[in-house]
Amino acid sequence: MSSTSVQIQKFASTITERYGIVVTREQRETLSKYVAERMTYLGYQYFDDYYSWLQFKANEIEWEQYISLITNNETYFFREPNHFRVLDTLIFDELMRTVPADRKIRVWSCGCSSGEEPYSIATLIKDKFGLSVLQNRFEVIASDLDQKILAAARNAEYGKNSFRVKEHAYILSNFTETPNSRWKLSDDIAGAVKFFRFNVCEEPDKIENLAEPVDLIFFRNVSIYFTSDTLKKVQHRLQSRLNLNGYLFVASCETMLHDLGQLKLIDQGGAFLFKKSVGNSVSEPFKLNAKPVQIKKEEVQSNKVESYDTLLQRIRGLIDERKPAHSEKRAVTDAIDVVNQAISQNQDQITNLALLRLQEDLFDEAVRLISHKKDKTFKDMAVEAYSLMCLSRFSEADIPIGKMKKSEEFNPVGYLFDGLNYKLQGKFDQATVSFRRCIYLDLSFATPHFHLGNIYQQTKKWTLAKSEYELTLKLIDKNRKQLIEFNKPDVSIDYIQYACQKILKNYTQEMNEKVN
Ligand SMILES: C[S@@+](CC[C@H](N)C(=O)[O-])C[C@H]1O[C@@H](n2cnc3c(N)ncnc32)[C@H](O)[C@@H]1O
């Protein structure tokens, strides 16, 4: 009667396929017990019979019982207050201005769990604009895969844990205490939220509540256990349901894929979210020295490098001094063109020479060389920023880093450098935010995970550090993606791999010593 681990593995893979959720080892044990219970109850002797019934004949309710066992329904009112602050101070006002008065502003909480998220949105609208605006100008819809949790959401009754970031005044003005010391949301507000079942791995078009696109999507803490393939599909579906200029919120601990099509990552009042806009081009991740130019140190002598402007001034000075005749003047202008060409070639050489200096730890020299560049490329800014960080000139490094982020907003390297700059100053909270943003942009980039691990290690959160280091090694194993080709400890894949292995080995040794 009991199912083997191979059978349970097969079952777990089907769950991942149907619902996107990756089943952990512990959950597999829970599933296995429940499968046995269901088989007894339904009179199946062999797992394969039960499984094929489940696959081909069982209705959704049978599946949903498994889903309830493995989904994480953790949620609370006003989770990530930053998101609600941005809604309150910027986004709701913008939507009230821009959405035509003849249609409702539609807000969708996708993966709403027991309802705290959509009800936070609804109470915020009511507190800001009044109940009548909530009921007549807005439409708040909320969906989840899990029917049991949806029933709890519709019931709208909560315990203390749901209000962990909200003060008592908020509870008193929107809820009434029940005899069993719980809090029931007022019917007016609860009635303004429409709940429905929706599995994000299915097509949304067939769902009545999603036939019309929406202006805001909250998709937070749902995709944490999704595979990147599932996430990609889901992301496209969500995007297709969003109105132009609409916003998508994801949790700050979550990663979204890089290729977001029309969704543009923006920093809105300090919160990171995605905005749907037209013609948003997504740039390829930048590779420093993708095609390395072989140059010899002596090829360009640093003292011979003169800035374009000074060189031009010098030539103009010479022309004026000599007061040439017309034909001579023409010849000089031609000569200037030739010099211009030479200078533009020289510009590339400046970059390469600066890179060479950086590799030799001659950071001052690298910064000096880059200052000669006329139009700085992303690579120049990266060399300049990295050198300034190595010289502990952190606030100066902020300038090229800011330019990197601005010039290639989808390039994770800008955020990586931002994180490094904060980390080197011991500003771990800001560094963590930047490294996470970097991961938002490129799920498979190992370097930011290494630095997060480092921060956790330094702040003595060893379990988190260990999992970041392990993830770093896994990502490197899969793909030795090196977006920056400085051969420097903070950014070189070889170094990072070596450091992770060493740290994890030391830790295991330490643990073994403790046990013995
Ligand atoms: C951790 S809760 C997040 C609740 C809320 N969004 C928040 O951030 O507080 C995750 C919810 O996602 C739901 N979920 C997981 N996989 C889903 C899927 N494939 N389709 C729809 N909902 C899903 C779970 O049932 C669970 O209620």
The ligand as an SDF file (V2000), in Angstrom:
LIG
                    3D

 27 29  0  0  0  0  0  0  0  0999 V2000
    2.9860   33.0590    1.0500 C   0  0  0  0  0  0  0  0  0  0  0  0
    1.3900   33.3280    0.4120 S   0  0  0  0  0  0  0  0  0  0  0  0
    1.5160   34.9970   -0.0710 C   0  0  0  0  0  0  0  0  0  0  0  0
    0.3190   35.8160    0.2980 C   0  0  0  0  0  0  0  0  0  0  0  0
    0.4080   37.2930   -0.0260 C   0  0  0  0  0  0  0  0  0  0  0  0
    0.5380   37.4820   -1.4390 N   0  0  0  0  0  0  0  0  0  0  0  0
    1.5320   37.9400    0.7250 C   0  0  0  0  0  0  0  0  0  0  0  0
    2.5420   38.3170    0.1080 O   0  0  0  0  0  0  0  0  0  0  0  0
    1.4480   38.1080    1.9410 O   0  0  0  0  0  0  0  0  0  0  0  0
    1.5030   32.4430   -1.1230 C   0  0  0  0  0  0  0  0  0  0  0  0
    0.1700   32.0950   -1.7170 C   0  0  0  0  0  0  0  0  0  0  0  0
    0.3780   31.7360   -3.0900 O   0  0  0  0  0  0  0  0  0  0  0  0
   -0.5360   30.7150   -3.4160 C   0  0  0  0  0  0  0  0  0  0  0  0
   -0.0430   29.9840   -4.6080 N   0  0  0  0  0  0  0  0  0  0  0  0
    1.0130   29.1420   -4.7090 C   0  0  0  0  0  0  0  0  0  0  0  0
    1.0900   28.6160   -5.9420 N   0  0  0  0  0  0  0  0  0  0  0  0
    0.0660   29.1470   -6.6520 C   0  0  0  0  0  0  0  0  0  0  0  0
   -0.3960   28.9920   -7.9800 C   0  0  0  0  0  0  0  0  0  0  0  0
    0.1910   28.1400   -8.8330 N   0  0  0  0  0  0  0  0  0  0  0  0
   -1.4800   29.7020   -8.3550 N   0  0  0  0  0  0  0  0  0  0  0  0
   -2.1050   30.5290   -7.5030 C   0  0  0  0  0  0  0  0  0  0  0  0
   -1.7360   30.7100   -6.2220 N   0  0  0  0  0  0  0  0  0  0  0  0
   -0.6600   30.0340   -5.7960 C   0  0  0  0  0  0  0  0  0  0  0  0
   -0.5580   29.8590   -2.1630 C   0  0  0  0  0  0  0  0  0  0  0  0
   -1.7330   29.0820   -2.0850 O   0  0  0  0  0  0  0  0  0  0  0  0
   -0.4520   30.9040   -1.0470 C   0  0  0  0  0  0  0  0  0  0  0  0
   -1.7050   31.2220   -0.5210 O   0  0  0  0  0  0  0  0  0  0  0  0
  1  2  1  0
  2  3  1  0
  2 10  1  0
  3  4  1  0
  4  5  1  0
  5  6  1  0
  5  7  1  0
  7  8  2  0
  7  9  1  0
 10 11  1  0
 11 12  1  0
 11 26  1  0
 12 13  1  0
 13 14  1  0
 13 24  1  0
 14 15  1  0
 14 23  1  0
 15 16  2  0
 16 17  1  0
 17 18  1  0
 17 23  2  0
 18 19  1  0
 18 20  2  0
 20 21  1  0
 21 22  2  0
 22 23  1  0
 24 25  1  0
 24 26  1  0
 26 27  1  0
M  CHG  2   2   1   9  -1
M  END
$$$$
